[in-house]
Amino acid sequence: MRRLRVIGKIPPVYPNGWFCIAESRQIKLKEVHFLIGQQLTLLRSETGKVYLINSYCPHLGANFSIGGRVVNDNCIQCPFHGWIFNAETGICNRIPYESISSTIPEQAKVSVWPVVEKNMHIYAWYHCDGKDPEWEIPDVDEITSGEWKYRGRIEHEINCHIQDLPENAADIAHLNYLHLAGTTKGNDICKIEMENPEPIIRHVWDGRWEQKQGSDKHIAVMYLKQVMTILKIPVPLTYSDLQARQIGPGIVYMMFDFGFLGSGIVLQHVTPEEPLFQRSRFVMYSNLPKIFANLFQLCEAIHFERDVYIWNNKCYIKRPLLTKNDGPISKHRRWYNQFYTDNSPSLESDGTLSNEVKSIFDW
């Protein structure tokens, strides 16, 4: 199905920015992990700092992720011949069977990638031109202080262009169509009456999207209000104010407030693992009682999966036929275009990548 699908004329497939590669809890002290496809190696030093390096030893190509060991705090030792590389600089500083006075070849070096740990997650910076990070990922004080507790996660694999996911924030019109029917109707859009769903339970939405300027130009915000109705009468306890802050191409902070019930955040991450294959992770931190947090996540998953049905089967329309009330989709595309540069890898007609050598995402 993926091979036969009409794709459309798509933008570059790997935008520049920060992308989530792991949750902090997944890698312990002195552990070594491989990322999907084993192209990159993630490790945590003896003192707790994380590093990201290319997986293959330049000596004879052994994979650091399989049998490599963390030594001397922030170094990794190759499992094949014991060469030791500093994970911060990538430079080999010891060959165990050579004398200390021996000169280590200058080529004995592995590539290192900018990586940070924020809000219980680990992020890697990618730029096709090798530029240093251009903005920082904001701290969420309520997570680091423990005020908001971990309340679970949702993960999806999606076959689409990465830009399709954040574009939903500017597509205001789809909310009161695709997401009007109550959560009890499920996620299968082939079985849901969209045009006139039964009036017993519905979700009514109102929202707007705007982009930031200046030093915050990499940020866009969707302000969203939602209420559940029963027989078209609003249910007071279901009013919710949501604010989704898109930070670069792959991170969203969705803040929610349910009044006296509590508040919290869903960290929404999308990471490209192939040109048209995205891994989406939603991780929730909140002071909501657990039963309400679980219910919120269930509703979120059901409605998100309605979008997944669309994304998995749509093509990309470069010049969409938009009407007055479609929302600022064109404005969103112009905003998102800042994350591409001339060398951003594009998908060729034969399925290969242009500028493939500079991409870390084709795991």
N, C-alpha and C positions, 0 to 999 in steps of 0.2 A: 504493500500500500504506500509506504514512504517513497519507494522508487518510482511509482507510477503517478504520484501526486503532482498536480500543477503547482509550481512554486510562485511564479510571478517574478517581476524584476525587483529584486530585493536590495536593501542597503548592505554595506559591509557587515560581515557576520560576527566580528569580535570588536566591540567598542572599547575605548580606553577608559580605565577606571579601576576602582576597588571591587573585588568580588569575594564572596564568602567561600572558603575552602574547607572549613571544619568548625565544629563546636569545640570550645576549650576543654570540655569534659572528656573528649574523645582521645586526647593525647596526654599521657602522664609524663612525669619527670623521666628523662633519659630514654623515652620511647622514640622509635623511628617508624613513620607511616609512609606508605606510598599513596599517592593520589591516583585517581582513575586512569588506567592505562599504564601506570608505573613510569610516567615521564618525569614526574617531580617527586621529590622526597621532602617530607615535613618532619622536623624533629624538635624536641624540647630539650634544652640544655639541663645540666645538673642544677642550675640556679633558677630554672623555670622559664627562660626566654625561648620563644619559638623562632625557627629559621626555616627557609624554603630554598632548596637548591635543585639543580638538575640531577636526575637520578643516576646517570651513568658515569662511572669513573673513567677519566681520560687515559688511564694506563692501559687497560685491556677490556674496558666496557662492562665491568660488573655493576650490578644494580645495588646502590647503597641501601635501598629500602628493604632488600631481602638479605638479612643477616648482618647489615651494618650496625655498628655500635657507637653510642655517644661516649666520648672520652675527653679528658682534660676540659671539662665543663662544656665548651661550645664547639667541639670538634667531632667529626664523624670519621670512623675508621672503616675502610673498604673491607668487605668480607673475603675478598679474593687473595690479596697479597699484603693487607694490613696498612696500606698507605693512609696517612691521616691528613684530613683537610679541615681547615678552619671554616666553620659554617657561616661566619659573618663576612669574611672576605673571599671565600672560595679557594684560597691559596693552600697548596700542599705544604705542610711544614715538617713532615717526617716520613721517611721511607725506612721501615724497620731493619731491612737487611743491607742498608748502606750506612757508611760511617757518618757521624754527626757533622764532620767537616766536609762531606761530599756536597757538591752543588746540586740542588734540586732543579730540574728543568723548568724554565719559565712557563712552558705550556701546561705544567701540572696544576691546573686550576679548573674549577667548575663554576658555572654561572650561578649567581645568587639572585633572588627576587625580593623586592621590598615586601615586607609582611608586618602586620600589626595585630595585636590582640585587644579587642574592645568588646565590652558588653557580653562577655562569655563566648565570644566567637573569634575566629581567626580569619583574617582577610589578606589577600594578595593583591598587589598592584600590577596591572598590566598596561603597557603602552607600546604600540607597535613600533614606535621610533626609539624606544628605550629611555624615554624621559622619566625623570623622577616624579614622585607623587605631586599632584597639583592642588590637592585639598586634603583635609583631614576628616576622618570619620568621627562624628560627635559622640561624646560619652552620654550614656543615659544614667544619670545619678541614681535613680530609683533601683536600677539593676545592681550597680556596683555597691550600693549601700545595703542591699538586701531587703529594701522596703517592698519591692515587687518580687514575688517568688516565681520560680519556673513552674509553668502550668501545662507544659506539653508541646508537641510539635506535629506538624503535618508536612509531608513530603510528596512531591509529584514529579514525574518525568513527562515532559511535554515536547511534542514534535512541531516546532514553529520557529519563526525568527525571534530573536530575543526582544526586539523592539515591540512586538505585538503585545507583550504582557504589560509593560508600563503605559502603553497607549490607552489601555482601558480607563485610566484615570481621567483622561480628557474626553472620553466617549460617554458623556453624561446621558445621552438618549437611550443607551442600551439598558440602563439600570431599571427603568420602569417598564421594560418589556421582558428581557431575559430573566431578571431577578424579581419580577412582580409576584409570581406565584409563591405561595408559602413554602417554607422549608420542608414541610411534611410531604410535599409533592416530589421530593427527591431531586436527583441530579441529572437524570436521563432526559435530555431536551427533546428526544424523539417521542416521549410519552407525556409531556407537559403541555397543557393548553395555554399558549402564550397570550393570544389575542384577548381572551376574556376568561381568565382563570376563575375557578369557583370563588365566590366572595367570602367564604368562611374565614380563611386566613390569607392575608396578603402582606407584602412588605412595600412600603411607600418610601421613595427616595427623593432627595433633593441635594444637589451638589454644585460645586464650581471648582475650576482649576486655574492656578496662576503660577507663573514662574518668577523666581527671584532674580535680583540684579547684582551687578558689581562682583564682590568677592564671593557672593553666594549664588552666582549664576548657574552653578551645577546643581542647584536645588529647585524643585518644583513642588507645589503643595496642592492636594485635593482636599477640600472641605466638604464633608458629607454628613447629612442628617438622615436618619432612618427611624421609622416607627412601624410596628406591626399592627395591623388592623384585624378585627374580628367582625364580620358582617359590616365592613367598611367603617367601623367605629374604632378610633385609635385606642390602644391599650396603654395606659399611662406608664407602667413599669418597663415598657419596651422602647421608650425613646432613647436614642443614642446619638451622641456627637462623635464623629470620627474625623481625624486629621491624618492624612497619609502624606508624609514627607518623602519624596523621591530624592535620594542623595546619589547623584551620579547614575550610571546606567543599570546598576545591579542591586541597589539597596533601597528598601522602603521602611521607614518607621511609621507604623500605623498606630497612632495614639487613640485610645477610646476612653469614654467617660460615661458610666451608667449611674451617675448621681450617688446616692447613699449606698448603693450596692458595691461600688468600688470603681477603680480605673486601672489602666495598664497599657501595655504596648505589645504589638505583634511585630517582630523583626521579620520582614519579608525579604528573602534573598532569591535572586535568580542568577545562576551561573551557567554559562554555555559550556557544554562538554563535547559537542560537535557543532558544525555550522548551523544546523537546524534542529538541535536537540538541547533542551534546557532542563536543568535540575532546579526545581523550586522548593524552597524550605520556608515554612512559617513556624516561628518559635515564639511562644507567648510567655510574658512575664506580667504578673498582675497581683493585686491584693483582693481580687474577687474571691468569694468563697468557692471552693473547688467545684462544687456542683454547677454553679453558674458559669465558671470558666470552661468546664467541659461542654456545657450546652452551647456557649458562644463558639467554641472551636468546631463543634458539630455543624452548627449553622454556617460558619465560615467555610468549612470544607465542602458542604453541599453546594453552596452558591459558587464557590471557586471552580468546582468541577463542572458546572454548567459552562463556564468560560473555557475550560479545558477541552470540552467537546468541540467548541468553535475553533479554538487554536489548532487542535490536532488535524483539522480537516479544511482549513481555509487556505487561500492563496493571498499573497501580498499585492495590494493594488497601489501602485506608485502614485497615481493621481485619482484618488477616490472621488466618487460623485457625492458631494456633501450638500446638505440643505441647511437652512438657517438655524435650526435647533439641534443640529448634530453635536454641538459642543466644539471646543477649540482644538480639533484633531490636527489641523494643518499647523496651528501654532505650536502644538506639542512636538510635531515632527521637526519643525525648525529648531526648537529648543534641544531636542535629542541629538540633532546633527552635530552639535559641538563635541560629541564623544567620538567622532570619526575624524581621521586625518587622511591625507593623500595615500599613505601606505597601509591603511587599515585593510586587513585581508578580506577579499571578496570571493564569493563562490562563482566559479566559472561554469559555463554551460556543460562541460564534461564532468562536473562534480568535483574538480580539484580546486585547491585554494590558490589564489594569487598571493604573493608575498608570504608563502607558507612558512618559510624558515624563521620568521619573526614572531610566529604565533605560539603561545604556550597553551592554548586552549584545545588544540586538536590532540587531546590526550591519547 
